[in-house]
Amino acid sequence: MFESMPRLGVDIQKAYLGRLGVAAEPPSVEGMHLLVQRHAERVPYETLWIHAGEAWNIDPYESATRIALQRRGGYCYHMNGALGLLLSSLGYAVRGHVGGVHGPEGPNAAAMGNHLVLTVEQLPSDTNPGGVWYVDAGLGDALHNPLPLVAGRHDQPPFQLSLEQAADKSQWHLTHDPSGGFTGMTWTMAHAHLTDFEAKHHWLSTSPESGFVQVAMAERRDATGVDVIRGLVLSRIGDGARTAEPVARRAEWFDLLADLFDLRLDTMTPQTRDRLWVNVLTAHRRWQASQATQNRA
């Protein structure tokens, strides 16, 4: 997938690494961990672009440019697409795979393609002699570090995760912690192509039935937890867990995005910022009305 794409230009790579606060170095286990950690901490998982009326494609080069120069984020196709291209430009042997995030109903064929997964090969370590790593900056509240692609339990505070391999070794399954935002995710080890994700991306970003269309959100992972804003409600999972009162003032909401999620949205026009705020506020009021109706029933 990434081998057939244009390499990041020097300026884009430098700006991307600058946002992560990481220097360009030859591939190493330590270097990969630092890149993934900083990506989780500094590039937010976000869907604000949908509610602002921005139409984003899933081209990794465009995603990397947006992350590097506009300080935006995105969801899985953007986050993992851009990170995969950055890793490839630094010499890592990175591959893309078709995944499917699922809920309590378990893995299912209909979910496949709703997630882009990364693996990095040829990096053996004492704890991972096979040298294959599962890398994922596109799950929002799950991983803070790469995981060795080894079956078993993997702790990443505040979450307990587990990996299982299918009997025919063609697929892997991630089980998320019960306190996380989803149940699990299955992926196939076959190499993916961008066309594998285009239909799902269109549905996820445009369908009224998509959770991403229904609620604007942003997440930022750190070493001890996750900060999450859904609509106007800020919460945290892990150390300092809390759920705050809705942020109902426009200026305060945009300041929160800037200060906590590094989403300053400087490249948005005033009209686009207006559209974003109106859509988020309208969705919140609709949710309040539905809750009031349920309470009266």
DRENMIFI-150181 format. One record per residue (C-alpha): residue in one letter; x, y, z; residue number from 1. Coordinates in Angstrom, 3 decimals. Layout:
BEGIN
+------+----------+----------+----------+-----+
: type :       xx :       yy :       zz : seq :
+------+----------+----------+----------+-----+
:    A :        X :        Y :        Z : NUM :
...
+------+----------+----------+----------+-----+
***
This chain:
BEGIN
+------+----------+----------+----------+-----+
: type :       xx :       yy :       zz : seq :
+------+----------+----------+----------+-----+
:    M :    0.000 :    0.000 :    0.000 :   1 :
:    F :    2.598 :    2.541 :    1.068 :   2 :
:    E :    5.284 :    1.297 :   -1.293 :   3 :
:    S :    3.246 :    2.462 :   -4.303 :   4 :
:    M :    2.643 :    5.977 :   -2.964 :   5 :
:    P :    4.798 :    9.073 :   -3.410 :   6 :
:    R :    7.240 :    9.558 :   -0.552 :   7 :
:    L :    6.750 :   12.492 :    1.750 :   8 :
:    G :    8.681 :   15.553 :    0.659 :   9 :
:    V :   11.414 :   16.785 :    2.964 :  10 :
:    D :    9.381 :   19.828 :    4.037 :  11 :
:    I :    6.292 :   17.774 :    4.928 :  12 :
:    Q :    8.344 :   15.152 :    6.756 :  13 :
:    K :   10.185 :   17.831 :    8.725 :  14 :
:    A :    6.959 :   19.597 :    9.699 :  15 :
:    Y :    5.311 :   16.295 :   10.662 :  16 :
:    L :    8.246 :   15.269 :   12.844 :  17 :
:    G :    8.291 :   18.785 :   14.287 :  18 :
:    R :    4.698 :   18.418 :   15.405 :  19 :
:    L :    5.615 :   15.133 :   17.091 :  20 :
:    G :    8.780 :   16.600 :   18.604 :  21 :
:    V :   10.878 :   13.777 :   17.153 :  22 :
:    A :   14.084 :   13.882 :   15.100 :  23 :
:    A :   14.521 :   11.832 :   11.914 :  24 :
:    E :   16.506 :    8.689 :   12.742 :  25 :
:    P :   17.090 :    5.246 :   11.173 :  26 :
:    P :   14.468 :    2.606 :   12.023 :  27 :
:    S :   14.664 :    1.120 :   15.510 :  28 :
:    V :   12.302 :   -0.365 :   18.067 :  29 :
:    E :   12.847 :    2.577 :   20.390 :  30 :
:    G :   12.354 :    5.085 :   17.590 :  31 :
:    M :    9.122 :    3.452 :   16.454 :  32 :
:    H :    7.740 :    3.485 :   20.001 :  33 :
:    L :    8.545 :    7.172 :   20.394 :  34 :
:    L :    6.905 :    8.064 :   17.073 :  35 :
:    V :    3.714 :    6.171 :   17.933 :  36 :
:    Q :    3.543 :    7.565 :   21.484 :  37 :
:    R :    3.979 :   11.141 :   20.327 :  38 :
:    H :    1.411 :   10.628 :   17.566 :  39 :
:    A :   -1.129 :    9.441 :   20.146 :  40 :
:    E :   -0.354 :   12.361 :   22.438 :  41 :
:    R :   -0.119 :   15.186 :   19.893 :  42 :
:    V :   -2.354 :   14.337 :   16.920 :  43 :
:    P :   -6.004 :   14.069 :   17.995 :  44 :
:    Y :   -8.446 :   11.559 :   16.648 :  45 :
:    E :  -11.227 :   13.870 :   15.457 :  46 :
:    T :  -14.349 :   14.095 :   13.320 :  47 :
:    L :  -14.961 :   17.852 :   13.528 :  48 :
:    W :  -14.332 :   18.152 :    9.802 :  49 :
:    I :  -17.519 :   16.212 :    9.084 :  50 :
:    H :  -19.662 :   18.625 :   11.121 :  51 :
:    A :  -17.902 :   21.642 :    9.650 :  52 :
:    G :  -18.936 :   20.495 :    6.181 :  53 :
:    E :  -15.397 :   19.669 :    5.073 :  54 :
:    A :  -15.103 :   16.749 :    2.631 :  55 :
:    W :  -11.866 :   14.829 :    3.241 :  56 :
:    N :  -10.652 :   11.918 :    1.146 :  57 :
:    I :   -8.409 :    9.158 :    2.528 :  58 :
:    D :   -5.270 :    9.804 :    0.492 :  59 :
:    P :   -2.369 :    9.313 :    2.981 :  60 :
:    Y :   -0.289 :   12.097 :    1.424 :  61 :
:    E :   -3.093 :   14.632 :    1.842 :  62 :
:    S :   -3.698 :   13.391 :    5.393 :  63 :
:    A :   -0.008 :   13.749 :    6.263 :  64 :
:    T :    0.075 :   17.236 :    4.791 :  65 :
:    R :   -2.972 :   18.270 :    6.807 :  66 :
:    I :   -1.498 :   16.855 :   10.036 :  67 :
:    A :    1.903 :   18.429 :    9.413 :  68 :
:    L :    0.904 :   21.872 :    8.162 :  69 :
:    Q :   -2.658 :   22.468 :    9.405 :  70 :
:    R :   -2.336 :   20.709 :   12.793 :  71 :
:    R :   -5.465 :   18.642 :   12.209 :  72 :
:    G :   -6.143 :   14.971 :   12.937 :  73 :
:    G :   -8.803 :   12.709 :   11.471 :  74 :
:    Y :  -10.150 :    9.226 :   11.971 :  75 :
:    C :   -8.500 :    5.896 :   11.231 :  76 :
:    Y :   -7.908 :    6.243 :    7.477 :  77 :
:    H :   -6.276 :    9.654 :    7.999 :  78 :
:    M :   -4.350 :    8.871 :   11.174 :  79 :
:    N :   -2.961 :    5.488 :   10.185 :  80 :
:    G :   -2.622 :    6.455 :    6.532 :  81 :
:    A :   -0.473 :    9.456 :    7.418 :  82 :
:    L :    1.509 :    7.629 :   10.111 :  83 :
:    G :    2.157 :    4.737 :    7.728 :  84 :
:    L :    3.470 :    7.124 :    5.101 :  85 :
:    L :    5.689 :    8.869 :    7.671 :  86 :
:    L :    7.102 :    5.560 :    8.913 :  87 :
:    S :    7.717 :    4.427 :    5.348 :  88 :
:    S :    9.539 :    7.689 :    4.560 :  89 :
:    L :   11.846 :    7.006 :    7.521 :  90 :
:    G :   12.710 :    3.520 :    6.251 :  91 :
:    Y :   10.334 :    1.354 :    8.278 :  92 :
:    A :    8.839 :   -1.737 :    6.627 :  93 :
:    V :    5.206 :   -0.786 :    7.169 :  94 :
:    R :    2.112 :   -2.511 :    5.756 :  95 :
:    G :   -1.569 :   -1.578 :    5.639 :  96 :
:    H :   -4.361 :   -4.081 :    6.335 :  97 :
:    V :   -8.152 :   -4.186 :    6.170 :  98 :
:    G :   -9.765 :   -4.156 :    9.611 :  99 :
:    G :  -13.229 :   -4.131 :   11.103 : 100 :
:    V :  -14.091 :   -2.475 :   14.419 : 101 :
:    H :  -17.071 :   -4.177 :   16.062 : 102 :
:    G :  -19.319 :   -3.938 :   19.091 : 103 :
:    P :  -20.645 :   -6.547 :   21.526 : 104 :
:    E :  -22.103 :   -8.548 :   18.635 : 105 :
:    G :  -18.583 :   -9.697 :   17.790 : 106 :
:    P :  -16.552 :   -9.777 :   14.566 : 107 :
:    N :  -18.622 :   -9.688 :   11.400 : 108 :
:    A :  -18.033 :   -9.392 :    7.675 : 109 :
:    A :  -20.101 :   -6.200 :    7.392 : 110 :
:    A :  -17.613 :   -4.323 :    9.590 : 111 :
:    M :  -14.573 :   -5.189 :    7.486 : 112 :
:    G :  -13.150 :   -2.116 :    5.796 : 113 :
:    N :  -14.241 :    0.337 :    8.478 : 114 :
:    H :  -10.678 :    0.445 :    9.811 : 115 :
:    L :   -7.148 :    0.705 :    8.411 : 116 :
:    V :   -4.546 :   -1.255 :   10.406 : 117 :
:    L :   -0.745 :   -0.954 :   10.308 : 118 :
:    T :    1.959 :   -3.522 :   10.962 : 119 :
:    V :    5.697 :   -2.885 :   11.016 : 120 :
:    E :    8.106 :   -5.718 :   10.222 : 121 :
:    Q :   11.840 :   -6.434 :   10.528 : 122 :
:    L :   12.266 :   -4.949 :   14.027 : 123 :
:    P :   13.128 :   -7.828 :   16.375 : 124 :
:    S :   13.613 :   -7.214 :   20.086 : 125 :
:    D :   14.211 :   -9.357 :   23.176 : 126 :
:    T :   10.465 :   -9.469 :   23.883 : 127 :
:    N :    9.445 :   -9.713 :   20.229 : 128 :
:    P :   11.996 :  -11.862 :   18.381 : 129 :
:    G :    9.674 :  -12.213 :   15.379 : 130 :
:    G :   10.060 :   -8.488 :   14.763 : 131 :
:    V :    6.447 :   -7.803 :   13.676 : 132 :
:    W :    4.528 :   -5.040 :   15.486 : 133 :
:    Y :    0.895 :   -3.988 :   15.512 : 134 :
:    V :    0.721 :   -0.195 :   15.170 : 135 :
:    D :   -2.545 :    1.735 :   15.434 : 136 :
:    A :   -3.047 :    5.482 :   15.879 : 137 :
:    G :   -6.557 :    5.246 :   14.477 : 138 :
:    L :   -8.598 :    3.709 :   17.291 : 139 :
:    G :   -8.943 :    6.835 :   19.401 : 140 :
:    D :   -8.909 :    5.505 :   22.943 : 141 :
:    A :   -6.992 :    2.238 :   22.607 : 142 :
:    L :   -3.234 :    2.120 :   21.958 : 143 :
:    H :   -0.541 :    4.429 :   23.292 : 144 :
:    N :    2.340 :    2.215 :   22.117 : 145 :
:    P :    2.909 :   -0.383 :   19.389 : 146 :
:    L :    2.107 :   -3.935 :   20.444 : 147 :
:    P :    4.278 :   -6.924 :   19.570 : 148 :
:    L :    2.206 :   -9.054 :   17.220 : 149 :
:    V :    2.090 :  -11.867 :   19.755 : 150 :
:    A :   -1.050 :  -13.543 :   21.098 : 151 :
:    G :   -1.896 :  -12.837 :   24.712 : 152 :
:    R :   -2.638 :  -10.012 :   27.114 : 153 :
:    H :   -1.003 :   -6.620 :   26.635 : 154 :
:    D :   -1.419 :   -3.937 :   29.291 : 155 :
:    Q :   -1.439 :   -0.286 :   28.262 : 156 :
:    P :   -2.733 :    1.702 :   31.254 : 157 :
:    P :   -5.526 :    2.253 :   31.930 : 158 :
:    F :   -6.531 :   -0.545 :   29.544 : 159 :
:    Q :   -6.013 :   -4.291 :   29.393 : 160 :
:    L :   -5.907 :   -5.411 :   25.757 : 161 :
:    S :   -5.517 :   -8.843 :   24.224 : 162 :
:    L :   -4.514 :  -10.202 :   20.815 : 163 :
:    E :   -5.600 :  -13.508 :   19.296 : 164 :
:    Q :   -4.532 :  -15.101 :   16.009 : 165 :
:    A :   -6.905 :  -17.118 :   13.839 : 166 :
:    A :   -6.128 :  -20.799 :   13.453 : 167 :
:    D :   -5.191 :  -20.336 :    9.785 : 168 :
:    K :   -2.982 :  -17.347 :   10.726 : 169 :
:    S :   -4.740 :  -15.134 :    8.165 : 170 :
:    Q :   -6.385 :  -12.852 :   10.733 : 171 :
:    W :   -5.807 :  -11.249 :   14.114 : 172 :
:    H :   -8.289 :   -9.970 :   16.665 : 173 :
:    L :   -7.867 :   -7.193 :   19.231 : 174 :
:    T :  -10.101 :   -7.228 :   22.308 : 175 :
:    H :  -10.400 :   -3.818 :   23.927 : 176 :
:    D :  -10.800 :   -3.115 :   27.634 : 177 :
:    P :  -14.453 :   -3.006 :   28.811 : 178 :
:    S :  -13.964 :    0.653 :   29.782 : 179 :
:    G :  -12.963 :    1.572 :   26.221 : 180 :
:    G :  -15.068 :    2.984 :   23.435 : 181 :
:    F :  -15.497 :   -0.210 :   21.389 : 182 :
:    T :  -15.436 :   -3.967 :   21.959 : 183 :
:    G :  -12.864 :   -5.250 :   19.502 : 184 :
:    M :  -11.370 :   -5.212 :   16.031 : 185 :
:    T :  -10.462 :   -7.938 :   13.537 : 186 :
:    W :   -7.994 :   -7.519 :   10.705 : 187 :
:    T :   -6.628 :   -9.612 :    7.875 : 188 :
:    M :   -2.911 :   -9.892 :    7.243 : 189 :
:    A :   -3.333 :   -9.489 :    3.469 : 190 :
:    H :   -1.912 :   -6.238 :    2.109 : 191 :
:    A :   -4.571 :   -3.546 :    1.670 : 192 :
:    H :   -5.220 :   -1.020 :   -1.088 : 193 :
:    L :   -6.899 :    2.377 :   -0.722 : 194 :
:    T :   -9.842 :    1.132 :   -2.757 : 195 :
:    D :  -10.570 :   -1.368 :    0.044 : 196 :
:    F :  -11.697 :    1.527 :    2.266 : 197 :
:    E :  -13.379 :    4.041 :   -0.041 : 198 :
:    A :  -16.963 :    2.745 :    0.273 : 199 :
:    K :  -16.802 :    2.538 :    4.063 : 200 :
:    H :  -15.230 :    5.994 :    4.289 : 201 :
:    H :  -18.061 :    7.452 :    2.218 : 202 :
:    W :  -20.672 :    5.823 :    4.476 : 203 :
:    L :  -18.926 :    6.710 :    7.729 : 204 :
:    S :  -18.498 :   10.364 :    6.764 : 205 :
:    T :  -21.880 :   11.007 :    5.082 : 206 :
:    S :  -24.599 :    8.591 :    6.233 : 207 :
:    P :  -27.096 :    9.908 :    8.815 : 208 :
:    E :  -26.810 :    6.472 :   10.445 : 209 :
:    S :  -23.055 :    6.851 :   11.036 : 210 :
:    G :  -22.050 :    7.662 :   14.604 : 211 :
:    F :  -19.394 :    9.989 :   13.215 : 212 :
:    V :  -22.094 :   12.007 :   11.428 : 213 :
:    Q :  -24.376 :   12.026 :   14.458 : 214 :
:    V :  -21.827 :   13.279 :   17.013 : 215 :
:    A :  -18.741 :   15.460 :   16.587 : 216 :
:    M :  -15.879 :   14.221 :   18.698 : 217 :
:    A :  -12.167 :   14.376 :   19.466 : 218 :
:    E :   -9.901 :   12.121 :   21.540 : 219 :
:    R :   -6.341 :   12.466 :   22.776 : 220 :
:    R :   -4.492 :    9.510 :   24.294 : 221 :
:    D :   -1.674 :    9.799 :   26.831 : 222 :
:    A :    0.257 :    7.395 :   29.019 : 223 :
:    T :   -2.412 :    7.186 :   31.742 : 224 :
:    G :   -5.718 :    7.718 :   29.966 : 225 :
:    V :   -7.771 :    9.432 :   27.291 : 226 :
:    D :   -9.432 :   12.840 :   27.062 : 227 :
:    V :  -12.648 :   12.733 :   25.026 : 228 :
:    I :  -15.083 :   15.382 :   23.877 : 229 :
:    R :  -18.342 :   14.222 :   22.328 : 230 :
:    G :  -20.445 :   17.117 :   21.175 : 231 :
:    L :  -20.315 :   19.573 :   24.074 : 232 :
:    V :  -19.420 :   17.031 :   26.793 : 233 :
:    L :  -15.825 :   16.557 :   27.951 : 234 :
:    S :  -14.828 :   13.387 :   29.784 : 235 :
:    R :  -11.718 :   11.450 :   30.728 : 236 :
:    I :  -11.030 :    7.723 :   31.009 : 237 :
:    G :   -8.210 :    6.542 :   33.273 : 238 :
:    D :   -6.287 :    8.687 :   35.756 : 239 :
:    G :   -8.450 :   11.635 :   36.759 : 240 :
:    A :  -11.582 :   10.023 :   35.286 : 241 :
:    R :  -14.466 :   12.483 :   35.129 : 242 :
:    T :  -17.360 :   13.741 :   33.052 : 243 :
:    A :  -17.838 :   17.505 :   32.992 : 244 :
:    E :  -20.967 :   19.584 :   32.468 : 245 :
:    P :  -21.698 :   20.461 :   28.817 : 246 :
:    V :  -19.617 :   23.338 :   27.468 : 247 :
:    A :  -22.474 :   25.515 :   26.208 : 248 :
:    R :  -20.536 :   28.713 :   25.391 : 249 :
:    R :  -19.078 :   28.949 :   21.914 : 250 :
:    A :  -15.794 :   30.677 :   22.866 : 251 :
:    E :  -15.185 :   28.284 :   25.751 : 252 :
:    W :  -15.793 :   25.269 :   23.482 : 253 :
:    F :  -13.321 :   26.428 :   20.831 : 254 :
:    D :  -10.771 :   27.296 :   23.549 : 255 :
:    L :  -11.144 :   23.790 :   24.959 : 256 :
:    L :  -10.471 :   22.248 :   21.552 : 257 :
:    A :   -7.361 :   24.395 :   21.184 : 258 :
:    D :   -5.949 :   23.938 :   24.680 : 259 :
:    L :   -6.670 :   20.267 :   25.359 : 260 :
:    F :   -6.703 :   18.756 :   21.864 : 261 :
:    D :   -4.417 :   21.171 :   19.959 : 262 :
:    L :   -7.237 :   21.795 :   17.493 : 263 :
:    R :   -6.963 :   25.531 :   16.882 : 264 :
:    L :   -8.791 :   25.236 :   13.562 : 265 :
:    D :   -6.879 :   28.262 :   12.254 : 266 :
:    T :   -7.375 :   27.263 :    8.637 : 267 :
:    M :  -11.173 :   27.236 :    8.929 : 268 :
:    T :  -13.007 :   30.226 :    7.508 : 269 :
:    P :  -15.348 :   32.116 :    9.889 : 270 :
:    Q :  -18.292 :   30.652 :    7.983 : 271 :
:    T :  -16.959 :   27.108 :    8.482 : 272 :
:    R :  -16.440 :   27.688 :   12.209 : 273 :
:    D :  -20.004 :   29.010 :   12.426 : 274 :
:    R :  -21.306 :   25.899 :   10.664 : 275 :
:    L :  -19.355 :   23.627 :   12.999 : 276 :
:    W :  -20.660 :   25.325 :   16.141 : 277 :
:    V :  -24.273 :   25.458 :   14.961 : 278 :
:    N :  -24.248 :   21.780 :   13.979 : 279 :
:    V :  -22.697 :   20.669 :   17.280 : 280 :
:    L :  -25.044 :   22.806 :   19.359 : 281 :
:    T :  -28.084 :   21.621 :   17.386 : 282 :
:    A :  -27.100 :   17.978 :   17.838 : 283 :
:    H :  -26.673 :   18.535 :   21.593 : 284 :
:    R :  -30.108 :   20.124 :   21.918 : 285 :
:    R :  -31.612 :   17.255 :   19.926 : 286 :
:    W :  -29.958 :   14.806 :   22.329 : 287 :
:    Q :  -31.270 :   16.765 :   25.342 : 288 :
:    A :  -34.795 :   16.643 :   23.921 : 289 :
:    S :  -34.594 :   12.889 :   23.358 : 290 :
:    Q :  -33.359 :   12.359 :   26.930 : 291 :
:    A :  -36.239 :   14.441 :   28.290 : 292 :
:    T :  -38.711 :   12.391 :   26.246 : 293 :
:    Q :  -37.262 :    9.139 :   27.572 : 294 :
:    N :  -37.416 :   10.398 :   31.156 : 295 :
:    R :  -41.103 :   11.265 :   30.768 : 296 :
:    A :  -41.964 :    7.863 :   29.298 : 297 :
+------+----------+----------+----------+-----+
***
